[in-house]
Amino acid sequence: MNAPADAAAVKKAAFEANKLSKKLHRQVGQAIGDFNMIEAGDKVMVCLSGGKDSYAMLDILLNLRERAPIDFELIAVNLDQKQPGFPAHVLPDYLTSRGVPFRIEAQDTYSIVKKLVPEGKTMCSLCSRLRRGILYRVAGELGATKIALGHHRDDMVVTLLMNMFFGSRMKGMPPKLVSDDGKNVVIRPLAYVAETDLERWAEHRRFPIIPCTLCGSQTTLQRVQVKKMIREWDRQYPGRIDNMFTAMGNIVPSHMMDRNLFPFNTLQATGVVPAEGDLAFDEEPCAPPPATVQLHRPTATELED
């Protein structure tokens, strides 16, 4: 056993974990502030699925609440969809250990989805609609003023691309919105957080992850394929996911095509130089080559040395 090496490794791991913790808490705090997600006196219903994202969201919100300048409540809610083999004790045990008030809502949506969706077809759409309706009802019963969901930065980029590829519309997943029933405000505190960081945090915190056996195993889902695509893009061109995400908040209506957002029909020359002008037609910026390992080839002089 190499004691000094082991001690150094432990010290390095602790340093990296602390660095990641600061980053995640800063990003979540910034998202909450930027979009006024949580206000004084709010009762936030934190939707906990048993996956890494919702565990991380609850974990970070609990820590931020301790240092927040305002008072707000957190209550965790899990929808037990009666999936076969679901370990019903895991979440209550975890939440009790953290001292978090919670509610487990048992509704057999699993049987409904399996009955109505043909074998081999995508289950997510129906499952999501059923879940939303139940969670909205529970929020009303609890008197929750906000519903917190664990969608992260990558989810938001994937949703934008999904809508572009398959829905022919520029529509994403906003950090804050009014729910379908018009009665609830839905927030996404992890909006600025990368999924890879959540994976690292879940491993560090050792969350008792519960896999989704209903849709988690559907590897042919378009959403799964699009997520793989952006991961590959980001591997080849580091920062590409960040750029796409940032672009969602930097819309230039005059250089798109939505006549409801910009008055193209009445557009006239005014003699005043516009802020954007026709810069959209300038030569596109050069993209860096894909990230590759560059091998050094020694020169003749180096060989002689």
KENU-685688 format. One line per field, with one value per atom (N, C-alpha, C): atom name; x, y, z. Coordinates in steps of 0.1 Angstrom, whole numbers, plus 5000, padded with zeros to 4 digits. Layout:
atom = CA_... .
X = X_... .
Y = Y_... .
Z = Z_... .
This chain:
atom = N_CA_C_N_CA_C_N_CA_C_N_CA_C_N_CA_C_N_CA_C_N_CA_C_N_CA_C_N_CA_C_N_CA_C_N_CA_C_N_CA_C_N_CA_C_N_CA_C_N_CA_C_N_CA_C_N_CA_C_N_CA_C_N_CA_C_N_CA_C_N_CA_C_N_CA_C_N_CA_C_N_CA_C_N_CA_C_N_CA_C_N_CA_C_N_CA_C_N_CA_C_N_CA_C_N_CA_C_N_CA_C_N_CA_C_N_CA_C_N_CA_C_N_CA_C_N_CA_C_N_CA_C_N_CA_C_N_CA_C_N_CA_C_N_CA_C_N_CA_C_N_CA_C_N_CA_C_N_CA_C_N_CA_C_N_CA_C_N_CA_C_N_CA_C_N_CA_C_N_CA_C_N_CA_C_N_CA_C_N_CA_C_N_CA_C_N_CA_C_N_CA_C_N_CA_C_N_CA_C_N_CA_C_N_CA_C_N_CA_C_N_CA_C_N_CA_C_N_CA_C_N_CA_C_N_CA_C_N_CA_C_N_CA_C_N_CA_C_N_CA_C_N_CA_C_N_CA_C_N_CA_C_N_CA_C_N_CA_C_N_CA_C_N_CA_C_N_CA_C_N_CA_C_N_CA_C_N_CA_C_N_CA_C_N_CA_C_N_CA_C_N_CA_C_N_CA_C_N_CA_C_N_CA_C_N_CA_C_N_CA_C_N_CA_C_N_CA_C_N_CA_C_N_CA_C_N_CA_C_N_CA_C_N_CA_C_N_CA_C_N_CA_C_N_CA_C_N_CA_C_N_CA_C_N_CA_C_N_CA_C_N_CA_C_N_CA_C_N_CA_C_N_CA_C_N_CA_C_N_CA_C_N_CA_C_N_CA_C_N_CA_C_N_CA_C_N_CA_C_N_CA_C_N_CA_C_N_CA_C_N_CA_C_N_CA_C_N_CA_C_N_CA_C_N_CA_C_N_CA_C_N_CA_C_N_CA_C_N_CA_C_N_CA_C_N_CA_C_N_CA_C_N_CA_C_N_CA_C_N_CA_C_N_CA_C_N_CA_C_N_CA_C_N_CA_C_N_CA_C_N_CA_C_N_CA_C_N_CA_C_N_CA_C_N_CA_C_N_CA_C_N_CA_C_N_CA_C_N_CA_C_N_CA_C_N_CA_C_N_CA_C_N_CA_C_N_CA_C_N_CA_C_N_CA_C_N_CA_C_N_CA_C_N_CA_C_N_CA_C_N_CA_C_N_CA_C_N_CA_C_N_CA_C_N_CA_C_N_CA_C_N_CA_C_N_CA_C_N_CA_C_N_CA_C_N_CA_C_N_CA_C_N_CA_C_N_CA_C_N_CA_C_N_CA_C_N_CA_C_N_CA_C_N_CA_C_N_CA_C_N_CA_C_N_CA_C_N_CA_C_N_CA_C_N_CA_C_N_CA_C_N_CA_C_N_CA_C_N_CA_C_N_CA_C_N_CA_C_N_CA_C_N_CA_C_N_CA_C_N_CA_C_N_CA_C_N_CA_C_N_CA_C_N_CA_C_N_CA_C_N_CA_C_N_CA_C_N_CA_C_N_CA_C_N_CA_C_N_CA_C_N_CA_C_N_CA_C_N_CA_C_N_CA_C_N_CA_C_N_CA_C_N_CA_C_N_CA_C_N_CA_C_N_CA_C_N_CA_C_N_CA_C_N_CA_C_N_CA_C_N_CA_C_N_CA_C_N_CA_C_N_CA_C_N_CA_C_N_CA_C_N_CA_C_N_CA_C_N_CA_C_N_CA_C_N_CA_C_N_CA_C_N_CA_C_N_CA_C_N_CA_C_N_CA_C_N_CA_C_N_CA_C_N_CA_C_N_CA_C_N_CA_C_N_CA_C_N_CA_C_N_CA_C_N_CA_C_N_CA_C_N_CA_C_N_CA_C_N_CA_C_N_CA_C_N_CA_C_N_CA_C_N_CA_C_N_CA_C_N_CA_C_N_CA_C_N_CA_C_N_CA_C_N_CA_C_N_CA_C_N_CA_C_N_CA_C_N_CA_C_N_CA_C_N_CA_C_N_CA_C_N_CA_C_N_CA_C_N_CA_C_N_CA_C_N_CA_C_N_CA_C_N_CA_C_N_CA_C_N_CA_C_N_CA_C_N_CA_C_N_CA_C_N_CA_C_N_CA_C_N_CA_C_N_CA_C_N_CA_C_N_CA_C_N_CA_C_N_CA_C_N_CA_C_N_CA_C_N_CA_C_N_CA_C_N_CA_C_N_CA_C_N_CA_C_N_CA_C_N_CA_C_N_CA_C_N_CA_C_N_CA_C_N_CA_C_N_CA_C_N_CA_C_N_CA_C_N_CA_C_N_CA_C_N_CA_C .
X = 5008_5000_5009_5006_5013_5005_5008_5001_5001_5013_5013_5004_5005_4997_4982_4978_4964_4959_4967_4963_4962_4971_4970_4958_4954_4942_4930_4929_4918_4917_4928_4928_4923_4928_4924_4909_4904_4889_4881_4885_4878_4878_4890_4891_4881_4881_4872_4857_4854_4840_4836_4844_4841_4840_4848_4848_4834_4831_4818_4806_4807_4796_4794_4805_4803_4797_4802_4797_4782_4777_4763_4754_4759_4751_4750_4762_4762_4752_4753_4744_4729_4726_4712_4707_4716_4712_4710_4719_4718_4705_4702_4689_4677_4677_4666_4665_4676_4676_4672_4678_4675_4661_4654_4640_4630_4635_4626_4618_4625_4618_4612_4619_4614_4613_4602_4600_4597_4597_4595_4581_4581_4568_4563_4571_4567_4568_4559_4559_4562_4574_4579_4577_4570_4568_4579_4588_4599_4596_4595_4591_4603_4602_4613_4610_4617_4614_4623_4634_4643_4655_4656_4667_4677_4689_4700_4696_4688_4685_4676_4666_4657_4663_4671_4679_4688_4695_4705_4697_4686_4678_4674_4668_4664_4676_4687_4699_4704_4705_4710_4700_4687_4677_4677_4679_4680_4692_4703_4715_4713_4707_4705_4695_4685_4675_4682_4692_4699_4705_4710_4717_4709_4697_4689_4684_4683_4679_4664_4657_4642_4638_4626_4621_4612_4613_4604_4605_4594_4593_4596_4600_4602_4595_4587_4581_4583_4588_4591_4579_4577_4565_4570_4567_4570_4557_4556_4545_4549_4543_4546_4536_4542_4534_4531_4535_4532_4539_4551_4559_4564_4563_4568_4582_4584_4597_4601_4593_4596_4599_4611_4614_4608_4596_4588_4594_4604_4609_4621_4627_4639_4637_4627_4626_4621_4611_4607_4619_4627_4639_4649_4651_4661_4656_4643_4637_4636_4633_4633_4646_4657_4670_4675_4669_4673_4664_4654_4644_4635_4632_4624_4609_4600_4586_4583_4575_4572_4558_4554_4542_4545_4541_4542_4527_4526_4512_4512_4504_4504_4492_4496_4486_4492_4483_4488_4487_4496_4496_4504_4512_4519_4510_4499_4490_4482_4479_4472_4480_4493_4502_4504_4507_4509_4497_4485_4473_4470_4473_4469_4479_4492_4503_4507_4506_4510_4525_4528_4541_4551_4562_4572_4570_4558_4556_4561_4563_4568_4558_4562_4552_4553_4564_4567_4555_4549_4539_4527_4522_4510_4514_4525_4530_4532_4538_4540_4527_4518_4505_4498_4498_4492_4499_4512_4520_4517_4517_4515_4501_4491_4478_4477_4484_4484_4492_4503_4512_4505_4498_4491_4480_4473_4463_4469_4480_4487_4492_4497_4502_4490_4479_4467_4463_4464_4460_4470_4483_4493_4494_4488_4489_4502_4509_4522_4520_4529_4529_4538_4548_4557_4559_4560_4563_4577_4587_4600_4603_4607_4611_4626_4631_4646_4652_4646_4651_4664_4674_4687_4690_4701_4705_4704_4709_4709_4695_4686_4672_4666_4669_4664_4669_4681_4687_4681_4680_4674_4659_4652_4638_4637_4646_4646_4648_4658_4662_4650_4644_4633_4622_4618_4608_4611_4624_4628_4628_4633_4634_4621_4612_4600_4587_4588_4576_4576_4587_4589_4586_4591_4589_4600_4603_4614_4607_4608_4601_4610_4613_4622_4615_4622_4617_4621_4612_4616_4619_4627_4631_4619_4609_4597_4585_4574_4562_4549_4538_4525_4521_4516_4512_4500_4498_4488_4474_4472_4459_4457_4468_4467_4468_4469_4468_4482_4492_4505_4516_4527_4539_4549_4555_4565_4579_4588_4602_4612_4623_4634_4647_4649_4661_4675_4675_4687_4689_4682_4683_4697_4706_4719_4730_4725_4734_4736_4748_4751_4748_4743_4740_4753_4764_4776_4780_4777_4780_4770_4758_4748_4752_4758_4762_4773_4783_4794_4789_4779_4774_4766_4759_4751_4761_4772_4782_4788_4791_4798_4788_4776_4766_4760_4762_4758_4742_4735_4721_4716_4706_4700_4691_4698_4691_4681_4669_4659_4657_4661_4660_4645_4642_4628_4627_4620_4618_4608_4600_4589_4595_4601_4606_4621_4628_4642_4649_4643_4649_4646_4638_4635_4646_4657_4669_4666_4655_4653_4645_4642_4634_4642_4635_4641_4649_4643_4650_4663_4664_4676_4686_4682_4691_4696_4687_4692_4702_4699_4709_4722_4723_4735_4742_4734_4740_4747_4740_4746_4758_4758_4769_4782_4779_4790_4795_4786_4790_4799_4795_4802_4816_4817_4829_4839_4834_4842_4845_4835_4836_4832_4841_4838_4831_4821_4814_4802_4799_4788_4775_4773_4760_4758_4769_4768_4764_4769_4766_4752_4747_4733_4723_4727_4719_4718_4730_4731_4723_4723_4716_4701_4696_4681_4677_4687_4684_4689_4694_4699_4691_4678_4670_4671_4673_4672_4660_4648_4636_4637_4645_4646_4653_4660_4668_4662_4650_4643_4632_4621_4610_4596_4595_4582_4576_4566_4559_4551_4549_4542_4552_4565_4575_4582_4581_4588_4579_4577_4568_4575_4577_4583_4575_4562_4552_4553_4556_4556_4570_4580_4594_4598_4604_4608_4622_4629_4642_4640_4648_4646_4658_4669_4681_4689_4684_4691_4697_4710_4717_4711_4706_4700_4711_4707_4717_4723_4714_4718_4721_4713_4716_4716_4724_4725_4737_4741_4753_4751_4738_4735_4740_4743_4748_4763_4770_4784_4789_4802_4807_4806_4802_4800_4813_4813_4826_4831_4844_4851_4850_4845_4844_4857_4862_4874_4873_4884_4883_4879_4874_4870_4882_4879_4890_4896_4909_4917_4930_4936_4950_4960_4968_4978_4992_4997_5009_5021_5031_5043_5052_5056_5066_5079_5089_5102_5108_5115_5122_5136_5142_5155_5165_5164_5173_5171_5158_5155_5160_5159_5164_5179_5186_5201_5205_5196_5199_5197 .
Y = 4988_5000_5012_5022_5034_5045_5047_5056_5070_5076_5090_5092_5082_5082_5082_5073_5072_5085_5090_5103_5114_5114_5125_5123_5110_5107_5112_5109_5113_5128_5135_5149_5155_5149_5154_5152_5140_5137_5147_5151_5160_5174_5178_5191_5192_5181_5181_5181_5174_5173_5187_5194_5207_5217_5216_5224_5222_5210_5206_5212_5210_5215_5230_5237_5252_5255_5248_5251_5248_5237_5233_5243_5246_5255_5269_5273_5287_5287_5276_5276_5275_5267_5266_5279_5285_5298_5309_5309_5319_5317_5304_5302_5306_5304_5308_5323_5330_5344_5350_5345_5350_5350_5339_5337_5338_5344_5346_5333_5322_5309_5307_5312_5309_5323_5325_5338_5336_5346_5345_5339_5329_5323_5312_5309_5298_5284_5276_5262_5254_5249_5243_5228_5223_5208_5203_5195_5190_5176_5175_5162_5152_5141_5132_5119_5115_5103_5091_5094_5084_5084_5093_5094_5104_5104_5113_5128_5132_5146_5151_5144_5149_5148_5138_5137_5149_5152_5164_5177_5178_5190_5192_5182_5183_5186_5179_5180_5194_5200_5214_5224_5222_5231_5231_5220_5219_5227_5226_5234_5249_5253_5267_5273_5265_5271_5275_5268_5271_5284_5289_5301_5312_5309_5319_5330_5342_5354_5354_5345_5344_5331_5330_5317_5311_5298_5290_5276_5269_5255_5245_5233_5223_5210_5204_5192_5183_5171_5161_5153_5151_5143_5133_5120_5109_5103_5101_5094_5079_5070_5056_5051_5048_5044_5029_5022_5007_4999_5003_4995_4983_4971_4959_4960_4956_4956_4969_4979_4992_4991_4995_4994_5006_5003_5014_5020_5013_5018_5028_5028_5035_5050_5056_5071_5075_5068_5072_5071_5060_5059_5071_5074_5085_5098_5101_5114_5115_5105_5105_5108_5102_5104_5118_5125_5139_5149_5143_5152_5160_5155_5162_5157_5166_5162_5157_5147_5141_5135_5132_5125_5115_5103_5093_5091_5094_5093_5081_5071_5058_5058_5057_5057_5047_5037_5027_5031_5041_5045_5035_5027_5017_5008_5003_4994_5001_5014_5021_5023_5026_5028_5015_5005_4992_4987_4990_4986_4994_5007_5016_5017_5015_5017_5004_5002_4990_4986_4973_4969_4975_4980_4986_5000_5006_5020_5029_5041_5050_5053_5051_5052_5066_5074_5086_5096_5098_5109_5106_5094_5091_5091_5085_5085_5099_5107_5121_5129_5127_5134_5129_5116_5111_5116_5116_5121_5136_5144_5158_5161_5154_5156_5153_5142_5138_5147_5151_5160_5174_5179_5192_5191_5179_5178_5177_5170_5169_5183_5190_5204_5212_5211_5218_5214_5201_5195_5199_5200_5204_5219_5227_5241_5246_5239_5243_5254_5264_5275_5274_5264_5261_5246_5241_5227_5227_5220_5220_5206_5207_5195_5195_5183_5181_5181_5188_5189_5198_5194_5201_5208_5214_5221_5212_5199_5190_5187_5185_5182_5194_5206_5218_5219_5216_5216_5205_5193_5182_5185_5191_5195_5204_5214_5224_5216_5208_5200_5191_5184_5175_5183_5195_5203_5208_5210_5215_5203_5191_5180_5174_5172_5165_5173_5185_5194_5206_5209_5220_5233_5235_5247_5250_5262_5266_5267_5256_5256_5248_5253_5246_5242_5241_5238_5249_5258_5270_5268_5276_5274_5276_5284_5287_5289_5283_5284_5282_5285_5282_5269_5260_5246_5246_5234_5232_5236_5234_5237_5251_5259_5273_5276_5266_5268_5267_5263_5261_5267_5271_5276_5265_5261_5250_5257_5252_5258_5246_5250_5240_5246_5244_5249_5245_5233_5228_5233_5243_5248_5250_5255_5259_5247_5236_5225_5215_5211_5200_5186_5178_5164_5157_5159_5152_5156_5168_5173_5166_5164_5158_5143_5137_5123_5122_5131_5132_5134_5143_5147_5135_5128_5116_5105_5104_5094_5098_5111_5116_5115_5118_5118_5105_5095_5081_5081_5088_5087_5073_5069_5055_5055_5055_5056_5045_5049_5039_5040_5030_5030_5030_5036_5036_5024_5014_5002_5004_5014_5016_5022_5034_5040_5041_5039_5040_5030_5019_5009_5010_5020_5023_5030_5023_5029_5035_5031_5036_5049_5054_5067_5078_5087_5098_5107_5109_5117_5111_5098_5091_5093_5092_5093_5108_5117_5131_5135_5129_5131_5126_5114_5108_5117_5122_5131_5143_5150_5162_5159_5147_5143_5141_5135_5133_5146_5155_5168_5175_5174_5181_5174_5161_5154_5159_5161_5165_5180_5188_5202_5207_5206_5210_5224_5225_5238_5239_5230_5231_5231_5223_5222_5236_5241_5254_5265_5264_5274_5274_5261_5260_5264_5261_5265_5281_5287_5301_5308_5302_5307_5308_5299_5299_5312_5318_5331_5343_5341_5352_5352_5354_5353_5367_5367_5379_5378_5382_5381_5386_5397_5402_5393_5383_5374_5360_5359_5346_5348_5340_5341_5342_5344_5344_5358_5360_5373_5378_5369_5373_5380_5377_5383_5395_5397_5408_5413_5426_5432_5432_5421_5420_5427_5426_5431_5446_5453_5468_5473_5465_5469_5479_5490_5500_5505_5510_5516_5530_5533_5545_5554_5549_5557_5556_5549_5547_5533_5532_5519_5510_5499_5490_5483_5479_5472_5459_5452_5439_5440_5448_5450_5437_5436_5423_5415_5416_5409_5394_5390_5375_5369_5378_5373_5373_5378_5377_5363_5361_5348_5342_5329_5323_5320_5321_5319_5305_5304_5291_5282_5270_5261_5254_5252_5245_5231_5224_5210_5202_5190_5181_5178_5177_5174_5161_5161_5149_5150_5139_5138_5141_5152_5155_5149_5141_5134_5143_5144_5152_5144_5149_5142_5150_5143_5150_5154_5166_5171_5165_5167_5161_5166_5179_5184_5177_5175_5168_5154_5147_5133_5133_5143_5144_5146_5154_5157_5144 .
Z = 5000_5000_5000_4991_4990_4998_5011_5019_5014_5010_5005_4992_4983_4971_4974_4983_4987_4993_5002_5009_4998_4989_4978_4970_4967_4959_4966_4979_4988_4988_4989_4990_4977_4966_4952_4950_4954_4953_4961_4973_4981_4975_4969_4963_4951_4942_4931_4935_4945_4950_4955_4962_4967_4956_4946_4934_4927_4925_4918_4926_4939_4948_4947_4947_4945_4932_4921_4908_4907_4912_4911_4919_4931_4939_4933_4927_4921_4909_4901_4889_4892_4902_4906_4912_4921_4927_4916_4906_4895_4887_4884_4877_4885_4898_4906_4906_4907_4907_4894_4883_4870_4866_4870_4866_4877_4889_4900_4903_4904_4906_4919_4930_4943_4951_4957_4964_4978_4986_5000_5003_5012_5016_5006_4996_4987_4994_4989_4993_4980_4979_4967_4967_4958_4957_4948_4954_4946_4942_4929_4923_4923_4930_4932_4925_4915_4907_4912_4919_4922_4913_4903_4894_4899_4893_4897_4897_4887_4885_4896_4899_4910_4924_4926_4939_4940_4929_4930_4932_4925_4927_4942_4948_4962_4971_4969_4977_4976_4965_4963_4969_4966_4972_4987_4993_5008_5013_5006_5010_5008_4997_4994_5003_5007_5017_5030_5034_5047_5046_5034_5034_5026_5022_5015_5023_5018_5025_5027_5021_5023_5029_5034_5039_5029_5027_5018_5023_5019_5023_5012_5015_5005_5010_5000_5003_4991_4993_4983_4980_4967_4962_4952_4955_4945_4941_4927_4922_4920_4928_4927_4916_4905_4893_4893_4904_4905_4894_4891_4882_4889_4883_4889_4894_4907_4913_4918_4918_4923_4938_4943_4957_4965_4970_4976_4989_4995_5007_5005_4994_4992_4994_4987_4989_5003_5009_5022_5032_5030_5039_5037_5025_5022_5027_5024_5028_5043_5050_5064_5070_5064_5069_5067_5057_5054_5061_5068_5075_5066_5054_5045_5045_5047_5046_5032_5031_5018_5017_5005_5002_4990_4992_4982_4977_4964_4957_4949_4953_4946_4936_4923_4912_4902_4898_4889_4874_4871_4857_4848_4855_4847_4839_4846_4839_4828_4830_4820_4808_4810_4798_4791_4798_4792_4784_4789_4783_4770_4770_4759_4748_4752_4742_4736_4723_4717_4720_4720_4723_4712_4717_4708_4705_4709_4707_4719_4716_4727_4737_4750_4761_4768_4765_4772_4772_4760_4759_4768_4767_4776_4791_4794_4808_4813_4805_4809_4812_4803_4805_4818_4820_4833_4845_4844_4856_4859_4848_4850_4857_4852_4858_4873_4876_4890_4899_4894_4901_4903_4893_4894_4905_4905_4915_4929_4931_4944_4949_4939_4943_4949_4943_4948_4962_4964_4977_4988_4984_4994_4996_4987_4988_4983_4974_4969_4959_4960_4951_4939_4940_4929_4928_4915_4913_4907_4913_4908_4902_4889_4881_4879_4877_4876_4863_4853_4840_4840_4833_4833_4819_4818_4806_4793_4794_4783_4778_4788_4785_4777_4781_4774_4760_4758_4744_4735_4741_4734_4730_4739_4736_4725_4724_4713_4700_4700_4687_4684_4694_4691_4684_4689_4683_4669_4667_4654_4644_4648_4639_4636_4646_4645_4646_4650_4652_4643_4636_4627_4635_4647_4654_4664_4666_4675_4689_4697_4710_4719_4731_4740_4752_4763_4776_4786_4789_4796_4811_4817_4831_4840_4835_4844_4835_4838_4830_4839_4833_4839_4834_4843_4839_4830_4824_4814_4820_4832_4838_4842_4841_4844_4859_4867_4882_4889_4882_4889_4881_4889_4883_4884_4873_4872_4870_4878_4878_4875_4869_4866_4872_4885_4891_4885_4878_4872_4858_4854_4840_4835_4844_4839_4841_4846_4850_4839_4836_4827_4832_4824_4829_4834_4828_4832_4846_4850_4864_4873_4869_4878_4880_4870_4871_4881_4881_4890_4904_4906_4919_4925_4917_4921_4927_4919_4924_4937_4938_4950_4962_4960_4971_4974_4965_4966_4968_4959_4960_4957_4964_4961_4948_4937_4924_4921_4917_4913_4898_4890_4875_4871_4860_4855_4845_4849_4840_4830_4831_4821_4808_4809_4797_4796_4807_4808_4799_4796_4788_4773_4769_4755_4748_4744_4739_4725_4718_4705_4704_4716_4716_4709_4702_4695_4704_4716_4726_4730_4732_4736_4724_4712_4701_4699_4701_4700_4712_4724_4735_4731_4725_4721_4711_4702_4692_4697_4707_4712_4721_4727_4735_4726_4714_4705_4699_4696_4692_4702_4715_4725_4728_4725_4726_4715_4703_4692_4692_4696_4696_4711_4720_4734_4735_4742_4744_4735_4726_4717_4724_4734_4741_4748_4754_4761_4751_4739_4729_4725_4722_4719_4730_4742_4753_4755_4754_4754_4743_4731_4720_4723_4731_4734_4742_4748_4755_4747_4735_4727_4713_4713_4701_4694_4681_4673_4664_4668_4660_4646_4644_4630_4620_4626_4617_4617_4622_4621_4610_4612_4602_4607_4621_4627_4625_4617_4615_4627_4637_4649_4658_4657_4665_4659_4646_4640_4628_4627_4616_4602_4597_4583_4573_4574_4564_4563_4574_4574_4575_4573_4574_4563_4567_4558_4561_4551_4553_4560_4570_4578_4577_4572_4571_4584_4594_4606_4606_4610_4610_4621_4617_4628_4635_4647_4656_4650_4644_4638_4623_4616_4602_4594_4584_4576_4580_4592_4597_4596_4596_4595_4582_4572_4559_4558_4568_4568_4568_4564_4564_4578_4578_4591_4598_4611_4619_4616_4616_4614_4626_4624_4635_4637_4650_4652_4647_4644_4640_4652_4649_4660_4669_4682_4692_4689_4686_4684_4691_4693_4699_4688_4690_4681_4685_4675_4678_4674_4682_4679_4670_4659_4650_4651_4656_4659_4646_4646_4635_4633_4622_4620_4630_4634_4645_4658_4662_4674_4674_4662_4661_4663_4658_4659_4674_4681_4695_4703 .
